[in-house]
Amino acid sequence: MLASGIAAVVVIGAVLHYTSALLSIGAAYKAKTLCSGVFVAHRDPRSVLDTDLTADDLSMLRHIDVHIDYDEKSVTADFLGMLKRKATYRQGLGCSLEYETHKAFSSSELPITMAKSKAMPEKQNPLFKAALDWAFSEPDPARLRRTRAVVVLHKGRIVAERYAPGFDKDTPLLGWSMTKGVMNALTGIMVKEGRLSLTGPLPVQEWREPDDPRRKITLDHLLRMSSGLRFDEDDGNPLGDVTYMLLGVPDMGSFAARKSLEAEPGKMWSYSSGTTNIIGRIIRQSVGDANYVGLPRRELFEPLGMDSAVIEQDAAGTFVGSSLMYATARDWARFGQLYLQDGVWAGRRILPEGWVEYAFARKFVFYDGSRDDVDIDDGPFARLGVSLVW
């Protein structure tokens, strides 16, 4: 009987712990999503609640109450007044979740002026219309597309665009993993300036011990998601690594960096949002806090005219480069055009020569000058220190 009683207590304790963790993640998601939707995307809160927060399997979030403080520019979500999570907005930096050990950086803000652009009438070209009609259609009621915006460029010019009700050309849209591409660009800029090396040692404090096998991880490994670090990217698991990282820890880069190796660096590819957030912290260390906050705007967004772009930070002050950037559809299109133009914008080279080719290379080997059997092209790609193997 005693053993049965102890087992029952253990089971009940485990269930309560899991339920509490699940509710905390749910409250964090609701607070953060509503905060960014209202203060970053400038959407009606009811629209965010009725679409973003009730989609698919998110119906449980209806039991979590929310309060919007327009003076403080924050959103608090709570469950029966017992469990609360809060997200706070800072100008130019979006919304960040707060933790007992980490509050939002209220002293760090960026001036941001977003000019209103002229609406472009939809082209009557029947091919464009058919494509847009298809993009906004819902052929499968069980798996809704929920398309919000489509912008079509041809030779750098908009030739067609359309928006769903409640969204328009001036609505910043969450890019989720498209943000990783922006981190790729920022990394390229740091490499161009000589602040970072693709193959050199990394300043990651969690790997500082001389015998730590993670010291073999390079920036190239992180960019290519071949670091070998164990990371659960299953976003269907509310307590898996990727969801817990985004909604349950104040320092996302540190969380990912503490993961153990499951493979030798460079030997296995595994999609990992964690490695991108490690890169965000490495960039922060390379430029220092004073220059970090304004880096994306100064080096990338302003040259491209991406006035709406905002990369949100975690509670530790590091950009969440894996997932949390907002920009209008037109500004996302500008970023894509940069890569189509080999990293050059209006005659100015933003990304280093060879970077776009490197970013899209399928396989590679390192070259450090010590081998005679590696053929390095004399072109600009060779300056990055890698050779393509197709």
N, C-alpha and C positions, 0 to 999 in steps of 0.2 A: 504493500500500500504506500509506504514512504517513497519507494522508487517511482511509483506511478504518479504520486503527487509532485515530486521534483520534476519529472518529465513534463507534466502538464504546465507547471510554472515556467519552465524553460520555453515551451512552445508558445505559451501566451506572451512571454517576454519578447520572443523573436517576432511574433506577429505585430505586437505593439510597436516595436522598433522599426519594422519594415513600413508599417502604416504611417508612423510619424515622419520617416524619411521621405516617403512618397508624397505626403501632404506638404512637406516643406519644399520639395521640388516643384509641386504644382503651384503653390503660392508664389514661389520665386518666378516661375514662368509667366504667371498671370500679371504680377506686378511689373516685371520687366517688359513684357510685350505691350501692355497698355501704356506704360510710361513712354516707350519709344514711339508707339503709334500716335499718341496725342502730341508729345512735345518735339519729336524729331520729324515724323511724317505729317504732322498737322492734320490728322484725321479726326473725324467725329468719334468720340469714345464708344458710342453705341455701335458704330460700324465695326470697330475693333472687337468688341465683346461678342457681337452677333456673327462674325465671320472667323476671324483669326482664332478666337478662343472657344469656339464651339465646333470647330471642324473635326472630322474623323472621330478619333477616340478620345477627344478632350472634354466629353460631357461632364466628367467628374469635377471639372473646374467651376461648374455652376454653383457648387456648394461652398466655394471660397469667395468671400465678400471682398470688395475693393473700395478704396477711397482715394479720390484724386484731390491733391492739394495744389491748386493753381498758383497760390502765392509762393509756396516753397518749390513748386515744380517737381512734385514727387507723387508716387503711387504706392499705397500700402495695401497689401492683400493679407487677409487673415481668415483662419478657420475657427469659428465659434469663439473668437476672441482669445484663443489660447496659443495659436501658432501664427506668427506674423513674419512677413518678408516685405522689404521696402526697396524701391528703386528710385534714384534721384537723377534729375536731368541737370547737365551743365552745358552751357552754350558752346557749340562747336565740337563737343565731345560726346553728345548723346546721353543715354541713361546707363547707370551702373547700379548693380545690386549692392546693398550695404550688408556688412557683417559686424559682429560685435568688436572684432579686432581691426576691421578696416571700414572706415566711412568713406563716402564719396569725396573726391578732392574738390571741395567747394571753392578753393582758392585758384584752381586751374581751369580757366575757360579760354575759349578762342573767339574773337570777333568773327562773325560770319554774315555775309550779305549775299542773299540769293536773289538775283535779278529775275523778274518774271519774263518769260520768253513768249513770243507770239505763237498763237495756235496755228497749226498748219492744216488746211482742209484736206481731208482724206482723198487720195488720188482715186480717180475713177477707172484706172487701168483694171480691166477685169481679172487679170492674173493676181494683182495685189489684193483686190477685194476678195477673191476666192481664198487666198492664203490667210488673210485676216479673219474671214468668216470661219475657216477651219480652226484657227488658233483659239478663237473665243467660243467655239461650240463645245457642247457637253455630251458626247456620244455614249458615255458610260455613266449612268447615275450613281453607280457604286464607287466609281473612282473619278471624282470631279477634277478637272484641270484647274479651275479657278484662275484662269489667265487674267492678269491685271494690266499688262502693258505689252505692246509690241512696237518696236521701232526698227525700220528697215533702212539700211544705208547702202548706197551705191556710189563708189568712188568718193567716199567721205561726205556724201550729202544725204539727207533724209529724203527718201522717196515714198515712204508710206509709214503711217503710225496709227494706232488705235488704243483706246483705254477703256477699261471696264467702268461701270457706274461707280462714282465715289472716288475715282482716281483720274489724274490728268497729267499733263506734261510737267507740272511743277510738284508732283507728289514724290518725295523720296521713298524708294522701295528697298526693302531689306534684301541684300544680295546673298545671304547665307554663304555657301562655299565659293561663290564668285569672289568673295573677299580674299581668298587664298591667292588668286591671281594678282591682286593689288599688293599683297605681301611679297609676291615674286618680284614685282616691279620695284618695290622699295629696297629689296635685297640687292637687285641689280644695280640700283643707284649707289648703294653702299659699297658694292664691289668696284664700281667705276671710280669712286672717290678714294679707293684704297683703304677704306675703314674695315672691310671684311674680306676674308679669303675663303674661297670655295673649299679648299683642301687643308687649311691650317687648323690648329687646335682651337677649341671653342671655350669662351669664358663662362662655363656653366658650373656654378658652385656645387651642385649636387654630384658632379663627376670629378671633383678636385683630387680625390685620393689617387696616388700614383698607380696603384694596382687595379683601379676601377676599369673594367673592360669598356665602359661607355665612353671613355676618353678617346676611343678610336672613331667615334661618330664625328663626321664633318658636316659643314654647312650643306654641301652637296647631298649628303645622305638625307638630311632633314628636308631639303627642297624636293627630293625625289621620293620621299616617304619610304626610304630603304634603311632607316636608322636601326632597325631591329628591335626597337623598344616595344614592349607589350602594351597594346592599347585597344580597348573594346570600342569600336566605332558603331555599334548597333544602336541607332537612335530610337529603335522601338523598345528598348529596355530603359525605363525611366530612371533606373539607378545604375545604368552602365556608365562606362568612363566618359563618353562624349557628353551625355546629358548632365551627369554629375559635375563634370568640369565646368560647363557653361552656367550651371544654376546652383551649384553647391559648394564651390570653393572660391576664396577671394583672390588667390594668385594662381591663374591657370597655367602659366608657363612652368612654375615650380611643381605643380601637380603632375604635369606631363613628364617633366625631367626626372622625377623620382621613380618613374616606372623602370622595372627591370628589363633586361634584354631577354628576348625569346629567340633571337637569331643573331648571327654575326653581322655587324654593320656592313651594308652593301650587298648582302647575300639574299635578302628577301624583301619583296615589295608588299606593303600593307597600308591601305588608306588610313590616315591618321590625322585628325584635326589637332591632336595634341602637339605633333611636331611643328605645325605652323605657329602655334602659340609659344613654343620654345624660341622660334626664330624672332618673334616679336620682342621677346625679352632680350635676346642677343643684340638686336638692333638698338634697343634702349640703352644697353650697356655701352655700345660702341659710340654713341653720340652724346650720352649724358642726359640727365633728366631735363636740364634747361633747354636743350635743343630738340628733345624727343616729341613733345606734345605738338609742336608746329611742323614737324618733319613732313608728314604726308601732304599737308596743304602747301608748304613752301616748295617742296621738290617735285610734286606730282600734280596735285589738284589744280593749283593756280596756273601752271604752265599750260595745262590742257583745257582750262576754263570750266572745270568741274566744280562749279560754285556750290552745288548742293551736297557734295560728298562729306560724309562724317563716318569715321571709324570709331566705334565705341570702345571704351576701356573696361578692364576688370577692376575690382575694388582695390587692387594693388597699383593701379595706374598704368598697366601695360595694355596696348591695343589688342583686342580680341580678333586677331588677324585670320582666325579660322572661319569666322562666321558672321560677325556683327558690323557690317558696313551698310550704310544707307546712301542712296543716290537716286536721282531721277533716272528714268529709262534712257533719256537722251544722254545723261552723263555716263551711264554704264556703256552706252554705245560709243562715246568718245574714248573710253578706256580701251574697248576692243579695237577701235580704229588705230590706236597707238601701236598695238602689236601688228596690225596689218601693214603699218608703215615702218616696220623694223625698228621701232623704238624712237622714231624721229617725229617731232611735232613742230609745224610751222618753221621748218629749217633748223630747229634746235634738236640736238641729240639728247634725249632724256635717258634712255637705257644704253648701256655700253654696246659697242659693236660686237655682234655675234651673240648677244644675250637672247634674243628671240629664238634664234636657231638652237641655242643651247636649251632653252626652256621646253622646246618641242622635240628634242632629241629622244629617241626611244631607248637607246642603249649607249653606254660610254665607257671609256677607261681613263684613268688618270695618267697624266704625264708630268713627271718631275725632272726630266732631263737625264735620268739615270739609265734609261733603256734605249737601245739602238733600234729595236724592232717595232717601235711605235711611230707611225707616220703622222706627223703634225702638219696640217695645212699651213701654208704661209699667210693665209688670209686672216681677217680680223677675228675669226672664231678661235684661232690658236692663242690669242692673247688671254683668253679665259683659263688656259691651262688644262683643257680637256680635249680629247680627240673622239670624234664620232666613230662608232662601230655599228654599221647597219646590217 
